[in-house]
Amino acid sequence: MGEPVSRHTKRGEWVTREIAGETLIVPVSGNVADLESIYTLNEVGGVIWGLLDGQRSDNEIVDAVCAEFDVERDRAQADVAALLVSLREAGLIEQVP
């Protein structure tokens, strides 16, 4: 048997904006933006954020990063995994069962 398929999806309410190649994520609670918790993602992180829909597997996201940025799979896999951990710890995403 192969590895279990891991998927992630965004959680909570947030507003995103792309500015000068960076993606800004601002969590929203009670219809008020929490300006104390603004997250900034570089271009690669923004692509990954855009792909987190709960449907694509983490491996499919790695494939997309490899295709978009011409990076070796091992490096893309490590970078995607590290970002997913950071986003989970910040409470912006959750793993889909």
C-alpha positions in Angstrom: 0.0 0.0 0.0 1.1 3.6 -0.7 1.3 6.5 1.7 -2.0 7.9 3.0 -3.2 10.9 1.0 -3.0 14.1 3.0 -5.2 17.1 2.1 -5.5 20.5 3.8 -8.2 23.2 3.6 -8.4 26.8 4.8 -10.3 27.4 8.0 -11.9 30.4 9.6 -12.6 33.7 7.9 -9.9 35.8 6.4 -9.3 38.4 3.7 -6.4 38.0 1.3 -4.8 40.5 -1.0 -1.9 40.2 -3.4 0.4 43.1 -3.3 3.7 43.3 -5.2 4.1 39.5 -5.6 3.2 38.8 -1.9 0.0 37.4 -0.5 -1.3 39.1 2.6 -3.7 37.1 4.8 -5.7 38.9 7.5 -7.9 36.8 9.8 -11.4 38.2 10.3 -13.4 37.7 13.6 -16.8 39.2 14.3 -16.6 41.1 10.9 -13.5 43.0 12.2 -10.0 42.4 10.7 -7.4 41.4 13.3 -4.6 43.7 12.2 -2.4 42.2 14.9 -2.3 39.0 12.9 -1.3 39.7 9.4 0.4 36.9 7.5 2.6 37.5 4.5 3.4 34.8 1.9 6.0 35.1 -0.9 5.0 34.2 -4.5 5.5 30.4 -3.9 3.5 30.6 -0.6 0.7 32.5 -2.4 0.4 29.8 -5.0 0.3 27.1 -2.3 -2.4 29.1 -0.4 -4.4 29.3 -3.6 -4.3 25.6 -4.0 -5.5 24.7 -0.5 -9.1 23.7 -1.2 -9.4 20.4 0.6 -9.7 18.6 -2.8 -6.1 18.6 -3.9 -3.7 16.3 -2.1 -0.5 17.7 -0.6 1.4 15.7 -3.3 -0.7 17.4 -6.1 0.3 20.8 -4.6 3.9 19.8 -4.7 3.5 18.8 -8.3 2.0 22.2 -9.1 4.8 24.0 -7.3 7.4 22.0 -9.3 5.6 22.8 -12.6 5.2 26.5 -11.8 8.7 27.2 -10.4 10.9 24.6 -12.0 12.2 23.4 -8.7 13.4 19.9 -7.7 10.7 17.7 -6.2 12.6 17.1 -2.9 13.0 20.8 -2.3 9.4 21.6 -3.3 8.1 18.8 -1.0 10.2 20.1 2.0 9.0 23.7 1.4 5.4 22.8 1.0 5.5 20.7 4.2 7.2 23.5 6.1 4.6 26.0 5.0 1.7 23.7 5.8 3.0 23.2 9.4 3.3 27.0 9.8 -0.2 27.6 8.5 -1.6 24.9 10.7 0.2 26.3 13.8 -1.3 29.8 12.9 -4.7 28.2 12.7 -5.2 29.2 9.1 -5.6 25.7 7.7 -6.6 22.2 8.9 -6.0 18.7 7.6 -9.0 17.2 5.9 -9.8 13.6 7.2 
